[in-house]
Amino acid sequence: YAFSRRILTGLLFSCLGDALLVWPHYFLHGMAAFGVAQIMYTAAFGFKPLNASLGATLYLLCAM
């Protein structure tokens, strides 16, 4: 039940993000909605075991 609820919440925030991106002055709000959706998808699928050092390395590579 928790899995499907998190996926549904992620889909709703994705739809909200799409709707907000229609107006340029709501761009940051739309991106924040997509961020919340990604958090909900991550919570639904999970990353177990969490490999923090690999995550930090990938983050730094993408940031460059």
Secondary structure, 3 states (H helix, E strand, C coil): CHHHHHHHHHHHHHHHHHHHCCCHHHHHHHHHHHHHHHHHHHHHHCCCCCCHHHHHHHHHHHHC
